[in-house]
Amino acid sequence: MPKVRLALAQTNPVVGDIGANIDQAFEAVKSAVENGANLVLFGEMAITGYPIEDLAARESFIMAAASAVTTLATRLEHAGFGKIAVVIGHPALAPERDSHSWAIAQNCASILLGGKITGTYAKHHLPNYSVFDEYRIFVPGNDLLSFEFQGLKFSTLICEDIWQSGGPVAQLADSKTDVVLVLNGSPFEIDKDDKRQQLVRELAVNNTAAVAYVNLVGGQDDLVFDGDSLLVDAAGKLIGRAKQFETDLIVFDIESKNKIEMVGEPRISKNDDHEQVWNALVLCLRDYVNKNGFKSVVLGLSGGIDSAVCASIAADAIGAERVFGVSMPSRYSSKHSRSDAEDLADRIGLHFRTEPIESMVNAFESQLGLDGIAAENLQARMRGVILMGLSNAEGHLTLTTGNKTELAVGYSTIYGDSVGGFAPIKDVEKTLVWELAKWRNEFATANGQTPPIPENSITKPPSAELRPDQTDQDSLPEYELLDDLLDNYVEKRLGRDEIVALGFDALIVDRIIGLVDRAEWKRRQGAIGPKITGMAFGRDRRLPITNRSHK
């Protein structure tokens, strides 16, 4: 028998649902015991879900979380699991507080053994960038927590602690640790899995210790946690990894820091980028719908690529029987737009209805005397009224189908096509939308399924169809060029002159930068959607609405 059989419990907690999260943790420990484990490691804040944001300032909530840890320890003891060591994440009241801060809590990991809490570690590095504001809501800890178990020495760290130097990580080298246990709440981003694995390898090699890295899984508002927990030995060799975008339990036999085997068939491969992005979007939407109690979703189906991709994501997330599509043709809608929308609905098997908008538009145009842009926007707003009316009447969550490129340049109608409670492709640039559509169809074909997205929706020129023979490129550069330019301005945060120096036409740069900056007021009012890049609108990119820096 190995000295330690370690289980990595990759769970999907719901923020604030402490009772259900305890049940989830108990069942994971039970499963781990059934697989012969005697040490179980959970993710960051598995007791409360993550991130808890300003719930960290609510003392009653923090006390309830701390009480839940004790309850879990007692429950495990009574179930006969008292000899199983469990390391789990949770918030706790800080023993000392900074008089200059209103933070009252710490981000902790506790060891449960013999029905008691035998040790607690407090996260040292509190991130204060991108989606994180932990420096504002938590009090930092300072000391490494190490413990002996079954002849091996373990030390605990939490997420950001391994992304920064100093602090408890600096204490590892002299600790004679065999295995580092790292609890994580690390949101998905494209290519982040490679960065995590390299970081874990470096931690292992630099400290001559094996590293077990457990990440949460699941959607939390606009964040999606992809799991992908893993373990490397002291030489940095990957021994095995958990599934992405699914709850999972993986088990390892540990004789020493250099002698570790995964129980069962080793898993070290990962999916390609398009599959990862698709699964991230699906999981985030599924959990937003289910965790918030929506029974179904409704969205407009224009026959275009964006609504087709959103409908396909929704069907994969919650099942086609819970997806309601609405075609809302105007006098300018082409025959292929109507037929492509119907074809999409048939392929997916979702609910489909047609609600023409011409009579409604005519009534408003006549009464208000609208023409030009005002009349174009009116059409989008009539569609928004229909979707929200059905949402109210039938209890659907309305999905808005705008992509990141459109949101960047303000190519949407506020209170029109922007209405909705969730935006599945909000952080997906237009060119990637096409790539995802092609990938999803290829995936279906490879698995003997009907490709969900009509080929015509992929190949035809994109158009809002708000006036005769309109295409997006009447007012925007080709999307390949536009996305490249936006990548430099939004993602890489380059200035105007730096972008021009890369070879972009100065007039186009000035125009697009102006569009991006002027559209901030629209984005500020937009629905949330899954974050998949390092610079998502909303949490990541926060700029003033009143702003003349582009002048």
C-alpha positions, 0 to 999 in steps of 0.5 A: 500500500502507498503511504498516501492515496490522495484524491483531488475533488473537483467540485461545482459549488454555488455561491452562498448555498453553504448547506448544498456545498457541504453536502457536495463536499461530503459526497465527494469525500465518500466517493474518495473513500470508496476509491481507497483515498485517505487524503482529499483536497478540494478547491478554493472556497469550496464551502461557499463558492467563489468569488464571494465578492462583498459577501466577505463584508457580511459577518453573519455570512462569514460566521456561517461559513466557518461554522459549516467547516466545523459541521463538515468535520463532525459529519465526516467523523460520525460517518466513519471518515474521521481518519480521512484528512480533508483539506478544503477552502472557505472564508473565516473571520480574520483574527486581526484586522487592519484599522485602515480597511473594512476587510474582516475575513480571510480566504482560508484552507482548513485541515479536517481530521478526527472530527476537528479542524487541525490547522488553517492556512490564510491566503497571502497574496490577494489579487487586485487585477482583472476580475479579482478584488481580494485585496479590498475584501480580505485580510492577508495571511503570512505563514505557510501551513505544513503538516505530517500525514502518513509519513509524508509532509504536506504544505498548503497554498491558495491560488494566487500564492503560487503566481507571485514570489515571496510570502509562504511560497518563499518558505517552501524551500526550507520546509522539506515539503514532500507534496504541496497542496494548492487550492484554486479558483482560477477562471478559464481563459484561452491558453490559460491551462498551459500557463497553469501547468508551466507554473505548477511545474516550476513550483515543483522543480524549484522546491523539489516537491510534488504539487497537487493543484485542484481547481473549481469547476462551473459557471459563476455569473460571467466567470467560468471555472474549467477544473483541469486539476492536475498533479506533477511530481517533484521533477515537474512531470505531469502524472495526471489531470482531471476533466475540463468543464466537469465535476471529477474525482481523480486519485493518486498513490504517493510513495514519495515526492518522486514516486507517484502513480495515478489510480486508473488510466492516466489522463494527461491530454487536453482538448483543442482551443475551439472545443475548450472555448465552446465547452466554456460557453456552454458550461457558463450558460448552463450554470447561469440558467440552472443556478438562478432558477430559469426554466428556459431561454428565448432568443431572436433567430435572424438566420445570421451566424451570431444567433445560430451559434448562440442557439447551438450553445443554448441547446448544448447547455440546457437541451433543445426542449428548453430553447425558444427561438423567434424569427422576427422578419421586417420588410427588409428581411431576405428570404434566406434569413427566414429560411436559414432561421427555420433550418437552424431550428429544425436541425437543433430541434428547438421551439420556433415561432415567427412574429413579423414586426412590420405592422408595429414598425409602421405604427411607430414610424407613422406616429413619430415621423421616424426615418434614417437611423432612427427608423433602423433602430426602431426595428431592433427595438421592436424585436427587443420588445417582443423578446422581453414580452415573451420572457415576461409572459412565459418565464424565459431568460432572454439571450442577447446575441451580440459578439465582442467585435460588435460590442467593441464598436457599438454595432448594436441598438441599445434596448433593441438587439442588446436586450437580455439577461445573458450574452453567450458570445459577449467575449467572442470576437466575430472571426472566432464566432465563425471558427466556432460554428465550423468547429461545432458542425465538424464535431457533429459530423465526426460524431454522427450527428446533424450539424446544427448550424446551416452552411448558409449562415456561415458563408453569407455576408453578415447583415443587420438587414435594417435597410435594403441590401445592407451588409456589415461592411457598408460601415465597418472594415472587413472583420479580419482587419477589424478584429486584428485592430481591436486586438491591439487596442482592446486586448493589448491596450496599445495606443493610437500611434503604436497601432499605426506604427504596426502598419494599420491605416491611420484613418481607419485606426482613428475611426475605430478607436473613436467608435470603441470609446464612444460605445462605452456607455452602451457596454456599461448597460449590457448583459453579462456573458462568459469571460474567455479572454484576458480583457473582457468588457466589464470586469477586465476593461473599466474605462470612463464613459465621459472620456476624451483621451482619443481626441 
